[in-house]
Amino acid sequence: MPVRTSTSGGPIFAERAQTLGRGRWFLGVGFTAMDFTRLRGVPLNHITLTLPHTDVQLPGTPPNVLGDQAFENDLIDVNIDMNVSLIVASLSATVGVVDGVDIGVTVPFVHTSVLGHSTAQIILAGGDTLHRFAGTGTNPVLTSAASVNGSATGIGDVEGRLKINLAQTDRFGVAFLGTARFPTGDDGNLLGSGRFSGRALGVVSARFGAFNPHLNVGYTVRDAFGQNNSVEANAGFDQLVAPWATMAFDLLSSWQVGTPEVQVPLPIHYQAPVVRSLVVTDIPRGRDNALNMAIGFKFATKKGIQIVTDALFPLRDAGLQPELMWTVGLEYTF
């Protein structure tokens, strides 16, 4: 006899153990948008960099003594104001090849836009005009500005997935989920990562009436430059709040493994004319361990189509982040 294993519309970002069943299909279309506003907690419209001079060893001077020449104390202060936005339209299809085994694919179409402005100012701490962007020693140009405004649209990184239900009762389920993301997006135009990544997750879910908790734990391997492998841990629930409405809540986390690939430069140490240290940027050093909270709803229609809405909020500073990421979509299972 068939056993009902779910009463709700299911989670949105996390996974539950149930599979579709042999011969059944899932189709989905989604739209996700975000405006990145901060980098490790620093606002993108106010990033500062300080570019120091290199140590120059002149004849008769000791080596590795930064600042012993007056011009070595000159600096360039750079202020950056940047806006990066992303819109993704994704098409998903999953089929139950046999009972307990699903395979699927997601194809994203990405639009990325970047708007930025920077201003650089030479600080003549050495007291002369040896350094300048233009002009002459008596009439130097010490300020320079640059701008960029561009966008790109195209296919992103295509993802394939395999879910295997390992055990299932009317209350509990255990599954394995494997995903592979292929470098089909143009990384030069910020449409993809440019390298392969893969993820393996263990999935546990349960059902207690209309309340359906789930837990996902796994590992992600990334081959892209500047990205670390990570341990993934997601926990949440979906709750049937009405016969036609499901609420989904998740805490989504990613914890870097190994030495961070993205390193902020260390402070620069001067030995002359006085011993001191110079912090070269306001971007903090640290690990980009992400923790996000997602809250959403699924609304069932009489035609069997589900309307999906979701909002995701970062809970800790990690890498490049938006204040809010919103998602809307449609799902249909048959």
SERO-4910 file (N, C-alpha, C, O; in steps of 0.05 Angstrom, whole numbers):
BEGIN
 pado doro    nc1    nc2    nc3   cac1   cac2   cac3    cc1    cc2    cc3    oc1    oc2    oc3
  Met    A     17    -24      0      0      0      0     18     25      0     39     25     13
  Pro    A     10     46    -14     25     71    -13     26     83     15      6     81     29
  Val    A     48     94     23     52    107     49     57    136     44     76    143     30
  Arg    A     40    154     56     44    182     53     68    191     70     68    187     94
  Thr    A     88    203     58    112    211     72    115    241     75    134    250     88
  Ser    A     97    257     64     98    286     67     70    297     65     54    288     49
  Thr    A     65    318     81     40    332     79     44    361     70     24    374     62
  Ser    A     68    371     71     74    399     64     86    401     36     91    381     23
  Gly    A     90    426     28    103    431      2    132    427      2    144    428    -20
  Gly    A    145    422     25    173    417     26    190    442     30    180    464     29
  Pro    A    216    438     35    235    460     39    240    475     13    232    466     -8
  Ile    A    254    497     15    261    513     -8    291    512    -15    298    505    -37
  Phe    A    308    518      5    337    517      0    350    491      9    368    481     -4
  Ala    A    340    480     31    352    455     41    338    431     28    323    434      9
  Glu    A    345    407     38    336    382     26    321    365     46    328    365     70
  Arg    A    301    350     37    289    329     53    295    302     40    304    300     17
  Ala    A    291    280     54    300    254     45    282    242     24    291    225      8
  Gln    A    257    250     22    238    238      3    247    242    -26    257    263    -33
  Thr    A    242    222    -42    246    224    -71    219    224    -85    199    219    -73
  Leu    A    220    228   -111    195    232   -126    180    206   -130    155    205   -129
  Gly    A    194    184   -134    182    159   -142    185    154   -172    187    173   -188
  Arg    A    186    129   -179    192    121   -207    172    134   -227    148    132   -224
  Gly    A    184    147   -247    167    158   -268    155    185   -263    142    197   -280
  Arg    A    159    196   -239    149    222   -233    169    244   -240    193    240   -239
  Trp    A    158    268   -246    175    290   -254    170    314   -236    148    319   -226
  Phe    A    191    329   -233    190    356   -220    201    376   -239    223    373   -249
  Leu    A    186    398   -243    195    420   -260    194    446   -244    175    450   -229
  Gly    A    213    462   -247    213    488   -232    226    510   -248    244    506   -264
  Val    A    217    534   -243    229    558   -253    231    578   -231    212    582   -215
  Gly    A    254    591   -228    257    610   -206    273    635   -214    288    634   -233
  Phe    A    268    656   -200    282    682   -204    293    691   -177    279    693   -158
  Thr    A    319    696   -177    333    705   -153    348    730   -159    361    733   -180
  Ala    A    347    750   -141    360    775   -145    373    784   -119    364    779    -97
  Met    A    396    798   -123    410    808   -100    428    832   -108    438    832   -131
  Asp    A    431    851    -90    450    872    -93    471    869    -72    465    871    -48
  Phe    A    496    864    -80    517    860    -60    524    887    -48    528    907    -62
  Thr    A    525    888    -21    529    914     -7    553    915     11    561    936     19
  Arg    A    566    892     17    588    892     35    607    869     29    600    849     18
  Leu    A    632    874     37    654    854     34    666    849     61    679    867     72
  Arg    A    661    826     73    669    820    100    660    841    120    674    848    139
  Gly    A    636    851    115    624    871    133    630    900    126    617    918    137
  Val    A    649    905    108    656    932    100    637    941     77    635    926     57
  Pro    A    624    964     79    606    972     57    621    975     30    643    986     30
  Leu    A    609    965      9    622    967    -17    625    996    -27    641   1001    -45
  Asn    A    609   1014    -16    611   1041    -25    632   1057     -9    634   1081    -12
  His    A    647   1043      8    667   1057     24    690   1038     31    694   1033     55
  Ile    A    703   1027     11    726   1010     15    751   1027     12    754   1042     -8
  Thr    A    769   1025     31    794   1041     30    818   1023     28    820   1002     40
  Leu    A    837   1031     11    863   1018      8    885   1039     11    882   1061      2
  Thr    A    907   1031     23    931   1048     25    954   1033     13    962   1012     22
  Leu    A    965   1045     -8    987   1032    -23   1013   1044    -14   1019   1068    -19
  Pro    A   1030   1028     -1   1056   1039      9   1077   1037    -12   1074   1024    -33
  His    A   1099   1050     -8   1123   1049    -25   1139   1024    -18   1138   1014      4
  Thr    A   1153   1013    -38   1171    991    -33   1197   1001    -21   1204   1025    -23
  Asp    A   1211    983     -8   1237    991      3   1258    993    -20   1260    975    -37
  Val    A   1272   1015    -21   1292   1020    -41   1319   1022    -27   1324   1039    -10
  Gln    A   1337   1004    -35   1364   1004    -23   1383   1020    -41   1390   1011    -63
  Leu    A   1391   1043    -32   1410   1060    -46   1438   1052    -37   1442   1041    -15
  Pro    A   1458   1059    -53   1486   1053    -45   1492   1065    -18   1487   1088    -13
  Gly    A   1504   1048     -1   1512   1058     26   1490   1057     46   1494   1066     69
  Thr    A   1466   1048     39   1444   1046     59   1439   1017     66   1443    999     49
  Pro    A   1430   1012     90   1425    984     99   1401    972     84   1382    987     78
  Pro    A   1400    946     80   1377    934     66   1354    930     85   1357    930    110
  Asn    A   1330    927     73   1306    921     88   1300    940    111   1291    932    132
  Val    A   1304    966    105   1297    987    125   1277   1005    111   1286   1025     99
  Leu    A   1252    999    112   1232   1015     98   1227   1041    113   1223   1042    137
  Gly    A   1229   1063     98   1225   1090    109   1250   1106    114   1249   1129    121
  Asp    A   1274   1093    109   1299   1108    114   1304   1129     93   1319   1148     97
  Gln    A   1291   1125     69   1291   1146     49   1265   1162     51   1244   1150     54
  Ala    A   1267   1188     49   1243   1205     54   1220   1197     35   1197   1196     44
  Phe    A   1226   1192     10   1205   1186    -10   1191   1159     -5   1169   1154    -15
  Glu    A   1204   1141     11   1192   1115     18   1168   1118     36   1153   1099     40
  Asn    A   1164   1142     48   1142   1147     65   1117   1158     50   1096   1162     62
  Asp    A   1120   1162     24   1097   1171      8   1077   1148      6   1084   1125      4
  Leu    A   1051   1155      5   1030   1136      4   1010   1143    -18   1009   1166    -27
  Ile    A    994   1124    -26    971   1129    -43    946   1118    -29    944   1094    -24
  Asp    A    928   1136    -22    902   1128    -10    882   1125    -32    878   1143    -49
  Val    A    868   1102    -32    848   1096    -52    821   1092    -39    819   1076    -20
  Asn    A    801   1106    -48    773   1102    -38    756   1091    -61    756   1101    -83
  Ile    A    742   1069    -55    727   1054    -75    698   1055    -69    690   1049    -46
  Asp    A    682   1061    -88    652   1061    -86    642   1042   -108    646   1048   -132
  Met    A    630   1019   -100    624    999   -120    596    987   -114    588    985    -91
  Asn    A    583    980   -136    557    966   -134    557    942   -153    564    945   -176
  Val    A    550    919   -142    550    894   -158    522    881   -153    514    877   -131
  Ser    A    508    876   -175    482    864   -173    480    839   -190    494    836   -210
  Leu    A    462    821   -183    460    795   -196    431    787   -198    416    789   -178
  Ile    A    422    778   -221    396    767   -226    399    740   -239    414    738   -259
  Val    A    387    719   -228    389    693   -239    361    681   -244    344    681   -226
  Ala    A    356    672   -268    332    657   -275    341    628   -280    358    623   -297
  Ser    A    329    610   -265    338    582   -267    315    564   -275    293    568   -266
  Leu    A    322    544   -291    303    523   -299    313    497   -288    336    489   -291
  Ser    A    295    482   -274    302    457   -261    284    435   -270    260    439   -275
  Ala    A    295    411   -273    279    387   -280    291    364   -265    316    360   -266
  Thr    A    274    348   -252    283    324   -238    263    301   -244    239    306   -246
  Val    A    274    277   -248    257    254   -254    265    231   -235    288    227   -228
  Gly    A    244    217   -226    249    192   -210    254    169   -229    236    159   -241
  Val    A    280    161   -231    286    140   -250    277    112   -240    268     96   -256
  Val    A    278    108   -214    266     85   -201    257     95   -174    263    117   -166
  Asp    A    242     78   -159    234     86   -133    259     90   -115    275     72   -112
  Gly    A    261    114   -104    284    120    -86    308    132   -100    327    138    -86
  Val    A    307    137   -126    330    149   -139    320    171   -158    304    166   -176
  Asp    A    329    196   -154    322    219   -171    348    229   -184    369    229   -172
  Ile    A    345    237   -209    367    252   -222    355    278   -233    332    279   -241
  Gly    A    371    299   -233    361    325   -242    382    343   -253    406    337   -251
  Val    A    374    365   -264    392    385   -275    379    413   -271    355    416   -272
  Thr    A    397    432   -265    388    460   -263    405    477   -282    430    476   -281
  Val    A    392    493   -298    406    510   -317    400    539   -310    377    548   -312
  Pro    A    420    555   -301    416    582   -293    423    601   -316    441    597   -332
  Phe    A    407    623   -318    413    644   -337    418    669   -320    401    677   -304
  Val    A    442    681   -323    452    701   -304    455    728   -317    464    730   -340
  His    A    448    749   -303    453    776   -311    469    790   -288    459    792   -266
  Thr    A    493    799   -294    510    812   -274    516    840   -283    521    845   -307
  Ser    A    515    859   -265    522    887   -271    541    897   -249    537    891   -226
  Val    A    560    913   -258    580    925   -240    582    954   -246    586    962   -269
  Leu    A    580    971   -225    584    999   -227    603   1007   -205    599   1002   -182
  Gly    A    625   1020   -213    645   1027   -193    660   1053   -199    662   1061   -222
  His    A    669   1066   -178    684   1091   -181    706   1090   -159    701   1083   -136
  Ser    A    730   1098   -167    752   1099   -147    767   1126   -150    769   1137   -172
  Thr    A    777   1135   -127    793   1160   -126    819   1154   -111    818   1143    -89
  Ala    A    841   1161   -124    867   1157   -111    880   1184   -105    880   1202   -122
  Gln    A    892   1186    -82    905   1210    -73    933   1204    -63    937   1187    -45
  Ile    A    953   1217    -75    981   1213    -66    985   1231    -41    980   1255    -41
  Ile    A    995   1218    -20   1002   1233      5   1033   1235      5   1047   1216      8
  Leu    A   1042   1260      3   1071   1265      2   1082   1267     30   1089   1289     39
  Ala    A   1084   1244     43   1095   1244     70   1125   1251     70   1136   1260     90
  Gly    A   1138   1246     47   1167   1252     45   1173   1281     41   1196   1289     43
  Gly    A   1153   1298     35   1157   1326     33   1165   1336      6   1170   1360      3
  Asp    A   1168   1319    -14   1176   1328    -41   1154   1319    -61   1134   1307    -53
  Thr    A   1158   1324    -86   1139   1317   -107   1151   1296   -126   1146   1298   -150
  Leu    A   1166   1278   -115   1178   1257   -132   1156   1240   -144   1159   1230   -167
  His    A   1134   1236   -129   1112   1219   -139   1089   1237   -147   1081   1255   -132
  Arg    A   1078   1232   -171   1054   1247   -180   1042   1231   -203   1055   1216   -216
  Phe    A   1016   1236   -207   1002   1223   -229   1008   1237   -256   1009   1224   -277
  Ala    A   1011   1263   -255   1016   1279   -279   1027   1306   -269   1032   1310   -245
  Gly    A   1031   1324   -288   1041   1350   -282   1071   1351   -279   1085   1334   -290
  Thr    A   1080   1371   -264   1109   1375   -260   1115   1375   -230   1097   1375   -213
  Gly    A   1141   1377   -224   1149   1378   -196   1138   1403   -182   1132   1402   -158
  Thr    A   1136   1425   -197   1125   1450   -185   1095   1452   -187   1082   1467   -172
  Asn    A   1083   1436   -204   1053   1436   -207   1044   1407   -211   1034   1400   -232
  Pro    A   1046   1391   -190   1039   1363   -192   1009   1357   -191    994   1372   -179
  Val    A   1001   1336   -204    974   1325   -202    975   1301   -183    987   1281   -189
  Leu    A    962   1304   -160    964   1284   -139    939   1268   -136    938   1250   -119
  Thr    A    919   1274   -152    893   1259   -150    886   1247   -177    890   1260   -198
  Ser    A    875   1223   -177    867   1209   -201    841   1194   -195    837   1184   -173
  Ala    A    823   1192   -215    798   1179   -212    794   1159   -236    804   1164   -258
  Ala    A    779   1138   -231    772   1119   -251    744   1108   -246    735   1107   -223
  Ser    A    730   1100   -267    703   1090   -265    700   1065   -283    714   1062   -303
  Val    A    681   1048   -276    673   1026   -293    643   1022   -291    631   1025   -270
  Asn    A    631   1015   -314    602   1010   -315    598    989   -336    600    995   -360
  Gly    A    591    965   -328    588    943   -347    568    923   -338    562    921   -314
  Ser    A    558    906   -356    540    885   -350    544    862   -370    555    866   -391
  Ala    A    535    839   -362    537    815   -379    513    797   -374    504    796   -351
  Thr    A    504    782   -394    482    764   -392    489    738   -406    500    739   -428
  Gly    A    483    716   -394    488    690   -407    483    667   -389    473    670   -367
  Ile    A    488    643   -399    484    619   -383    504    618   -360    527    625   -364
  Gly    A    496    608   -337    513    605   -315    524    577   -313    525    562   -333
  Asp    A    533    569   -289    544    542   -285    521    522   -282    506    524   -263
  Val    A    519    503   -300    498    483   -299    504    462   -278    527    454   -274
  Glu    A    483    454   -263    487    435   -241    470    410   -246    447    411   -253
  Gly    A    483    387   -242    470    361   -242    468    350   -214    484    357   -197
  Arg    A    447    334   -209    443    324   -182    433    296   -182    419    287   -201
  Leu    A    440    281   -161    431    254   -157    423    251   -127    439    257   -109
  Lys    A    399    242   -123    389    237    -95    381    208    -93    366    197   -110
  Ile    A    391    194    -72    385    167    -67    373    165    -39    386    172    -19
  Asn    A    348    155    -37    335    151    -12    345    124      0    340    103    -12
  Leu    A    358    126     23    370    102     35    351     87     53    353     63     56
  Ala    A    334    102     66    314     90     84    291    108     87    294    133     88
  Gln    A    267     97     89    243    114     91    221     99    105    213     77     98
  Thr    A    210    112    126    186    103    139    165    125    137    170    145    124
  Asp    A    142    121    150    122    142    149    129    166    165    116    187    163
  Arg    A    151    164    182    159    187    199    187    196    193    193    220    195
  Phe    A    206    179    186    234    186    183    244    177    156    235    158    144
  Gly    A    264    193    147    278    186    122    307    193    122    314    213    135
  Val    A    323    178    108    352    184    105    359    182     75    350    163     62
  Ala    A    375    201     66    382    201     37    410    212     33    421    224     51
  Phe    A    421    206     10    446    218      1    440    235    -23    425    228    -41
  Leu    A    453    259    -23    450    277    -46    478    285    -56    495    293    -41
  Gly    A    482    282    -82    507    290    -94    501    310   -117    483    305   -133
  Thr    A    516    332   -118    512    351   -139    539    357   -152    560    355   -140
  Ala    A    538    363   -178    562    371   -193    556    396   -209    537    397   -224
  Arg    A    572    417   -205    568    442   -219    591    446   -239    614    445   -232
  Phe    A    583    449   -264    602    450   -286    608    478   -295    590    495   -294
  Pro    A    633    484   -304    640    512   -311    630    521   -338    646    527   -356
  Thr    A    604    522   -341    592    530   -367    589    561   -368    584    571   -390
  Gly    A    590    574   -345    588    603   -345    614    617   -351    635    607   -344
  Asp    A    613    641   -362    636    657   -369    647    671   -344    635    691   -335
  Asp    A    668    660   -332    679    672   -308    691    700   -313    691    716   -295
  Gly    A    700    705   -338    711    731   -344    690    754   -342    697    777   -338
  Asn    A    665    747   -346    643    766   -344    626    761   -320    603    771   -318
  Leu    A    637    747   -300    624    742   -274    597    727   -277    578    732   -262
  Leu    A    596    709   -297    572    693   -301    575    665   -289    556    650   -287
  Gly    A    599    658   -281    604    631   -269    631    631   -255    646    651   -256
  Ser    A    638    609   -243    663    607   -227    687    600   -245    709    606   -237
  Gly    A    682    588   -268    704    581   -285    716    554   -279    734    545   -294
  Arg    A    707    541   -258    718    515   -250    696    496   -239    674    506   -233
  Phe    A    702    471   -238    683    451   -228    681    453   -198    700    459   -184
  Ser    A    657    446   -187    653    442   -159    634    420   -154    616    415   -171
  Gly    A    637    405   -133    620    382   -126    612    382    -97    627    391    -80
  Arg    A    589    371    -91    579    371    -64    567    344    -57    553    332    -74
  Ala    A    572    334    -33    559    309    -23    546    316      3    559    327     21
  Leu    A    521    309      6    505    315     30    492    290     41    481    273     26
  Gly    A    492    287     67    475    268     80    450    283     89    451    304    101
  Val    A    426    271     84    401    284     89    384    267    108    381    243    104
  Val    A    375    279    129    356    267    148    332    284    151    334    308    155
  Ser    A    308    272    149    284    288    152    263    271    167    265    246    168
  Ala    A    244    285    178    223    271    194    196    285    189    195    306    178
  Arg    A    175    272    198    148    283    196    133    278    222    130    255    231
  Phe    A    124    299    235    107    298    259     82    314    253     81    338    260
  Gly    A     63    301    242     39    315    234     45    334    211     54    326    190
  Ala    A     39    360    216     44    380    195     72    392    197     79    409    182
  Phe    A     87    383    218    114    394    222    135    375    211    135    351    217
  Asn    A    153    386    194    172    369    180    200    380    183    209    397    167
  Pro    A    216    371    203    243    381    206    262    366    188    257    344    179
  His    A    285    378    182    306    366    166    333    376    174    336    397    184
  Leu    A    353    359    168    381    365    174    398    356    151    395    333    142
  Asn    A    416    373    140    434    366    119    463    372    128    468    394    138
  Val    A    481    353    124    509    356    131    525    344    108    520    322     99
  Gly    A    546    359     99    562    348     77    587    364     72    596    380     89
  Tyr    A    598    361     48    624    372     41    623    382     12    612    368     -5
  Thr    A    634    405      7    636    416    -20    665    419    -28    681    430    -13
  Val    A    671    410    -52    697    412    -64    696    433    -86    679    431   -104
  Arg    A    714    453    -85    715    474   -105    742    475   -118    763    475   -104
  Asp    A    742    477   -144    768    477   -159    774    506   -169    795    510   -181
  Ala    A    757    525   -163    761    552   -173    783    566   -157    786    562   -133
  Phe    A    797    585   -171    818    600   -158    805    618   -136    785    631   -141
  Gly    A    818    620   -113    808    637    -92    786    626    -76    774    641    -60
  Gln    A    778    601    -80    756    589    -65    765    565    -49    781    549    -59
  Asn    A    755    562    -25    762    540     -7    741    518     -9    718    523    -16
  Asn    A    749    493     -4    730    473      2    716    480     29    726    496     44
  Ser    A    693    467     33    678    475     57    660    452     67    652    434     52
  Val    A    655    453     93    635    436    106    608    450    106    607    473    114
  Glu    A    587    436     97    561    448     96    543    437    118    544    412    123
  Ala    A    528    454    132    509    444    152    484    461    151    485    486    155
  Asn    A    462    449    145    436    463    142    415    449    160    414    425    161
  Ala    A    400    466    173    379    455    191    354    473    189    357    497    186
  Gly    A    331    460    189    306    476    188    282    459    188    283    435    196
  Phe    A    260    470    179    235    455    179    216    468    158    220    491    150
  Asp    A    197    452    150    174    463    135    149    455    149    146    433    158
  Gln    A    130    474    151    106    471    167     81    477    150     80    498    138
  Leu    A     63    458    149     38    463    135     21    482    152     11    473    173
  Val    A     17    507    144      2    526    160    -27    528    151    -44    539    165
  Ala    A    -33    518    127    -60    517    116    -60    495     95    -38    488     85
  Pro    A    -83    485     87    -83    464     67    -69    472     41    -61    455     25
  Trp    A    -66    498     36    -55    508     11    -29    524     15    -19    535     -4
  Ala    A    -19    524     40      5    541     46     25    526     64     17    514     84
  Thr    A     50    528     57     72    516     72     92    538     79    100    554     62
  Met    A    100    539    104    122    557    113    148    541    114    148    519    125
  Ala    A    170    552    104    196    539    104    216    558    118    217    581    112
  Phe    A    231    546    137    252    561    151    277    545    151    277    521    156
  Asp    A    300    558    146    326    544    146    348    562    156    348    586    151
  Leu    A    367    550    170    393    562    175    413    547    157    416    523    159
  Leu    A    426    562    140    444    551    120    473    560    126    478    584    128
  Ser    A    491    541    130    518    549    138    539    535    120    534    513    110
  Ser    A    562    549    117    584    538    102    610    546    117    614    570    122
  Trp    A    627    527    123    650    531    140    675    523    124    678    500    116
  Gln    A    693    542    120    717    538    103    735    517    116    738    515    140
  Val    A    748    502     98    768    482    106    795    491     96    798    499     73
  Gly    A    815    489    113    842    497    106    848    526    108    831    542    117
  Thr    A    871    534     99    879    562    100    863    578     79    860    570     56
  Pro    A    851    601     87    835    616     68    850    624     43    873    633     45
  Glu    A    838    618     20    851    625     -5    852    655    -10    871    664    -24
  Val    A    833    670      0    833    699     -3    845    711     22    834    710     44
  Gln    A    869    723     19    883    734     42    885    765     39    893    775     18
  Val    A    878    779     60    882    808     61    911    813     68    922    801     86
  Pro    A    924    833     55    952    838     61    956    846     91    939    859    103
  Leu    A    978    837    101    986    843    129    994    873    131   1000    885    111
  Pro    A    993    884    155   1003    911    158   1032    914    150   1048    895    152
  Ile    A   1040    937    140   1067    943    131   1082    956    155   1071    973    168
  His    A   1106    947    159   1122    956    182   1145    974    172   1161    967    155
  Tyr    A   1145    998    183   1167   1018    177   1187   1017    200   1180   1014    223
  Gln    A   1213   1020    192   1234   1022    212   1245   1050    215   1259   1056    234
  Ala    A   1237   1068    197   1247   1096    198   1226   1114    185   1209   1105    170
  Pro    A   1226   1140    191   1242   1153    212   1235   1145    240   1250   1149    259
  Val    A   1210   1133    244   1203   1121    270   1191   1093    264   1180   1089    242
  Val    A   1193   1076    283   1182   1049    280   1152   1051    282   1141   1061    302
  Arg    A   1138   1040    262   1108   1042    262   1098   1021    243   1112   1009    227
  Ser    A   1071   1017    244   1058    998    226   1036   1012    211   1023   1031    222
  Leu    A   1031   1004    187   1010   1016    170    990    994    161    998    975    148
  Val    A    965    998    169    944    980    160    936    988    132    928   1012    128
  Val    A    937    970    113    934    978     85    905    977     75    900    986     52
  Thr    A    887    965     90    859    965     81    840    962    105    848    952    126
  Asp    A    816    971    102    796    968    123    781    941    121    764    935    137
  Ile    A    788    925    101    776    898     98    790    880    119    814    877    118
  Pro    A    775    868    137    788    852    158    798    825    148    789    814    128
  Arg    A    818    815    162    828    788    157    809    768    171    796    775    190
  Gly    A    808    744    161    791    724    173    782    703    154    790    702    131
  Arg    A    764    686    164    753    664    148    725    671    139    710    684    153
  Asp    A    719    664    114    692    670    103    673    647    109    664    633     91
  Asn    A    667    644    135    648    624    143    620    636    143    614    655    158
  Ala    A    602    626    126    577    639    121    555    626    138    555    601    142
  Leu    A    536    642    148    512    633    161    489    650    152    489    675    156
  Asn    A    469    638    140    446    652    129    420    641    140    418    618    147
  Met    A    400    658    142    373    651    150    355    655    126    354    676    114
  Ala    A    339    634    120    320    635     98    292    630    108    287    611    123
  Ile    A    274    648    101    245    645    108    229    648     83    232    667     68
  Gly    A    211    628     78    195    629     54    169    615     57    163    603     77
  Phe    A    153    617     35    127    604     35    123    591      8    133    600    -13
  Lys    A    108    569      8     98    556    -17     68    556    -16     55    548      4
  Phe    A     56    564    -38     27    566    -40     17    547    -62     25    550    -85
  Ala    A      1    528    -55    -10    508    -74    -34    520    -89    -51    532    -76
  Thr    A    -35    515   -115    -58    524   -131    -75    500   -138    -66    477   -135
  Lys    A    -99    505   -148   -117    483   -156   -106    467   -180   -114    444   -184
  Lys    A    -89    479   -195    -77    465   -218    -53    448   -211    -41    435   -228
  Gly    A    -46    447   -185    -23    432   -176      4    446   -178     24    435   -170
  Ile    A      3    471   -187     28    487   -188     32    501   -161     13    511   -149
  Gln    A     57    500   -151     63    514   -126     78    541   -133     96    542   -149
  Ile    A     69    562   -119     82    588   -120    102    590    -97     94    585    -74
  Val    A    127    596   -103    148    597    -83    158    625    -79    163    640    -98
  Thr    A    160    634    -54    172    659    -47    191    655    -24    186    638     -6
  Asp    A    213    669    -24    233    665     -3    251    690      0    256    704    -20
  Ala    A    259    695     24    278    716     30    301    705     47    296    691     66
  Leu    A    326    711     39    349    701     53    365    724     64    370    744     50
  Phe    A    373    722     90    387    743    104    414    733    115    414    713    130
  Pro    A    437    744    108    462    736    120    462    744    150    454    765    158
  Leu    A    472    725    167    473    729    195    501    735    205    505    743    228
  Arg    A    522    731    188    549    738    196    564    747    171    557    741    149
  Asp    A    584    763    176    600    775    154    618    754    142    634    741    156
  Ala    A    616    749    116    632    729    103    633    735     73    612    732     59
  Gly    A    656    744     63    659    748     34    641    771     24    634    789     39
  Leu    A    633    768     -1    616    788    -14    587    781     -9    579    759    -16
  Gln    A    572    799      3    545    793     12    524    814      5    532    838      3
  Pro    A    499    806      1    477    826      0    465    830     27    470    814     46
  Glu    A    449    851     30    433    854     54    410    834     54    401    824     75
  Leu    A    400    828     29    377    810     26    379    797     -1    386    810    -21
  Met    A    372    772     -3    369    758    -28    341    747    -30    332    732    -12
  Trp    A    326    755    -50    298    745    -52    295    727    -76    309    729    -96
  Thr    A    276    708    -73    271    688    -94    241    685    -98    226    684    -78
  Val    A    232    683   -122    204    675   -129    206    654   -150    225    653   -166
  Gly    A    186    636   -151    187    615   -170    161    599   -172    142    604   -157
  Leu    A    161    580   -190    138    562   -194    149    533   -194    171    528   -205
  Glu    A    134    515   -183    141    486   -182    117    470   -190     94    476   -184
  Tyr    A    123    448   -204    102    430   -212    112    401   -212    133    395   -224
  Thr    A     97    383   -199    105    355   -197     82    339   -210     58    343   -204
  Phe    A     90    320   -227     69    303   -240     80    275   -245     66    258   -255
***
